[in-house]
Amino acid sequence: MGAEIESEFMTYLMGQAHVPGTQLPTIQDLAHELGISISKLREQLEVARALGFVEVRPRHGIQTRDFSIAPGLIASMQYALAVDPEYFEQIEDMREHLEACYWSDAVQQLQPSDIQYLRELVSRAWRKLRGNPIQIPHSEHRELHLTIFSRIQNPFVLGFLEAYWEAYESVGLALYTDYRYLEQVWMAHEAMVEAIASKEESNGYKALVDHFSILQTRPSAAPIIEDPGLQHAGLEQHNITGSSGA
């Protein structure tokens, strides 16, 4: 038995099967057509907007959007993590299984421009890690994984992976600052990218799985790194920053 949709506007959207970018009638006209008050329509419209079904802009009105499961998943994950942060372990487990399952399909569809971009992300990450002060290359981490799987023709997989990274940030994992951990992670990323570039799919898969193992060793966040391994560079102690542009 299907779930009943208790929203006149949502029922209207599904019944019309609008293509993305379709301009919808004004709020006044929609309220009249649906037989509901403008205030009730605004409430239903906000739900549809939060789920990513429509966008509402001043002077542009209401337009339908490309389908993405991400907005709804992001909201659900945020709520789940507020209830119990330990849910992130299950979210991460699902992400690892999805990436492992879709690895072959994903890398086979990558274009030369994608591979070049992946190499640029790795280079940017190393520059941040070897700079002074050290910066956490979080945006590079997120972008690298999303780029690898970007050409999969499955919006549900892509939406979940996008939502995963929002959850990753919300539980503070973008702020982990142990240098050895970050170094190991990016050595694995570099191995993944070079295997992709060399069309060594199985080696890339092994690097992906090894990378997941490294993630299980995440340390506690710390504002200062004291790493004897950095002394060879004459840097006994580094402040590590997690800049928004990282």
GILIN-V572097 format. One record per residue. N is the residue number from 1. RES is the residue in three letters. SS is DSSP state (hx for helix, st for strand, lp for the rest). OMEGA is omega in degrees with one decimal (* if undefined). Layout:
n,res,ss,omega
N,RES,SS,OMEGA
N,RES,SS,OMEGA
This chain:
n,res,ss,omega
1,MET,lp,-177.0
2,GLY,lp,178.1
3,ALA,lp,-179.6
4,GLU,lp,178.4
5,ILE,lp,-178.0
6,GLU,lp,178.9
7,SER,lp,179.9
8,GLU,hx,-178.1
9,PHE,hx,178.7
10,MET,hx,177.0
11,THR,hx,177.6
12,TYR,hx,-179.3
13,LEU,hx,-177.5
14,MET,hx,179.8
15,GLY,hx,-177.8
16,GLN,hx,-179.4
17,ALA,lp,-178.5
18,HIS,lp,172.9
19,VAL,lp,179.7
20,PRO,lp,179.5
21,GLY,lp,178.9
22,THR,lp,176.3
23,GLN,st,-180.0
24,LEU,lp,177.7
25,PRO,lp,178.4
26,THR,lp,178.8
27,ILE,hx,-179.9
28,GLN,hx,-179.3
29,ASP,hx,178.7
30,LEU,hx,179.5
31,ALA,hx,178.9
32,HIS,hx,-178.7
33,GLU,hx,-177.0
34,LEU,hx,178.4
35,GLY,lp,178.3
36,ILE,lp,-179.9
37,SER,lp,178.7
38,ILE,hx,179.9
39,SER,hx,178.0
40,LYS,hx,178.1
41,LEU,hx,178.9
42,ARG,hx,177.7
43,GLU,hx,-179.6
44,GLN,hx,178.8
45,LEU,hx,179.1
46,GLU,hx,176.5
47,VAL,hx,179.8
48,ALA,hx,177.8
49,ARG,hx,-179.8
50,ALA,hx,178.7
51,LEU,lp,176.8
52,GLY,lp,-178.1
53,PHE,lp,-179.2
54,VAL,st,169.7
55,GLU,st,-178.2
56,VAL,st,-178.5
57,ARG,st,176.9
58,PRO,lp,178.4
59,ARG,lp,176.6
60,HIS,lp,177.4
61,GLY,st,-175.1
62,ILE,st,178.2
63,GLN,st,175.6
64,THR,st,-178.1
65,ARG,lp,171.5
66,ASP,lp,-179.6
67,PHE,lp,171.9
68,SER,lp,177.9
69,ILE,lp,-172.7
70,ALA,hx,-176.6
71,PRO,hx,179.2
72,GLY,hx,178.7
73,LEU,hx,179.1
74,ILE,hx,179.0
75,ALA,hx,-179.2
76,SER,hx,179.3
77,MET,hx,179.0
78,GLN,hx,178.6
79,TYR,hx,-179.5
80,ALA,hx,-178.7
81,LEU,hx,174.8
82,ALA,hx,178.1
83,VAL,hx,-178.2
84,ASP,lp,-179.7
85,PRO,lp,-180.0
86,GLU,lp,176.3
87,TYR,hx,-178.0
88,PHE,hx,179.1
89,GLU,hx,179.2
90,GLN,hx,176.2
91,ILE,hx,-179.3
92,GLU,hx,178.2
93,ASP,hx,179.1
94,MET,hx,178.7
95,ARG,hx,-179.3
96,GLU,hx,179.0
97,HIS,hx,179.4
98,LEU,hx,-178.7
99,GLU,hx,178.5
100,ALA,hx,-178.1
101,CYS,hx,-174.3
102,TYR,hx,-176.2
103,TRP,hx,-176.1
104,SER,hx,179.7
105,ASP,hx,-176.4
106,ALA,hx,-173.5
107,VAL,hx,178.9
108,GLN,hx,-177.6
109,GLN,hx,-178.7
110,LEU,lp,179.4
111,GLN,lp,178.4
112,PRO,hx,178.8
113,SER,hx,177.0
114,ASP,hx,-178.3
115,ILE,hx,177.1
116,GLN,hx,178.8
117,TYR,hx,177.5
118,LEU,hx,178.0
119,ARG,hx,177.2
120,GLU,hx,178.7
121,LEU,hx,178.4
122,VAL,hx,179.4
123,SER,hx,177.9
124,ARG,hx,-179.8
125,ALA,hx,-179.7
126,TRP,hx,177.7
127,ARG,hx,179.3
128,LYS,hx,-178.7
129,LEU,hx,-177.3
130,ARG,lp,179.1
131,GLY,lp,177.5
132,ASN,lp,8.6
133,PRO,lp,175.4
134,ILE,st,175.3
135,GLN,st,178.2
136,ILE,lp,-178.0
137,PRO,lp,-176.8
138,HIS,hx,-176.9
139,SER,hx,175.7
140,GLU,hx,177.8
141,HIS,hx,-180.0
142,ARG,hx,-175.6
143,GLU,hx,179.7
144,LEU,hx,-179.1
145,HIS,hx,-179.1
146,LEU,hx,178.4
147,THR,hx,-179.9
148,ILE,hx,-175.9
149,PHE,lp,-171.7
150,SER,lp,-175.5
151,ARG,lp,174.3
152,ILE,lp,-178.3
153,GLN,lp,179.3
154,ASN,lp,-176.1
155,PRO,hx,-179.9
156,PHE,hx,175.6
157,VAL,hx,-178.7
158,LEU,hx,179.5
159,GLY,hx,178.6
160,PHE,hx,-178.9
161,LEU,hx,176.3
162,GLU,hx,179.3
163,ALA,hx,178.7
164,TYR,hx,-177.0
165,TRP,hx,173.9
166,GLU,hx,178.2
167,ALA,hx,178.4
168,TYR,hx,-179.8
169,GLU,hx,-174.5
170,SER,hx,178.8
171,VAL,lp,172.4
172,GLY,lp,-177.2
173,LEU,hx,175.5
174,ALA,hx,-175.2
175,LEU,hx,179.4
176,TYR,lp,-167.7
177,THR,lp,177.9
178,ASP,lp,-172.7
179,TYR,hx,-178.0
180,ARG,hx,178.3
181,TYR,hx,-179.1
182,LEU,hx,179.7
183,GLU,hx,179.1
184,GLN,hx,179.9
185,VAL,hx,-176.5
186,TRP,hx,169.7
187,MET,hx,177.4
188,ALA,hx,177.4
189,HIS,hx,179.7
190,GLU,hx,177.9
191,ALA,hx,177.9
192,MET,hx,-176.3
193,VAL,hx,-179.1
194,GLU,hx,175.9
195,ALA,hx,176.9
196,ILE,hx,-178.4
197,ALA,hx,-179.3
198,SER,lp,-178.6
199,LYS,lp,176.2
200,GLU,lp,-172.2
201,GLU,hx,-177.6
202,SER,hx,177.7
203,ASN,hx,177.3
204,GLY,hx,177.9
205,TYR,hx,178.3
206,LYS,hx,178.5
207,ALA,hx,177.6
208,LEU,hx,-178.8
209,VAL,hx,176.5
210,ASP,hx,178.8
211,HIS,hx,177.6
212,PHE,hx,178.5
213,SER,hx,178.1
214,ILE,hx,-178.5
215,LEU,hx,-179.7
216,GLN,lp,-179.6
217,THR,lp,-177.3
218,ARG,lp,177.7
219,PRO,lp,173.7
220,SER,lp,179.5
221,ALA,lp,177.1
222,ALA,lp,-175.4
223,PRO,lp,-176.9
224,ILE,st,176.2
225,ILE,st,171.7
226,GLU,st,-170.6
227,ASP,lp,178.3
228,PRO,hx,179.8
229,GLY,hx,179.1
230,LEU,hx,-174.5
231,GLN,hx,179.9
232,HIS,hx,179.0
233,ALA,hx,-179.2
234,GLY,lp,-177.1
235,LEU,lp,-176.3
236,GLU,lp,-176.0
237,GLN,st,-178.1
238,HIS,st,162.6
239,ASN,st,177.6
240,ILE,st,-178.8
241,THR,st,175.9
242,GLY,lp,-174.6
243,SER,lp,-179.1
244,SER,lp,178.2
245,GLY,lp,-176.5
246,ALA,lp,*
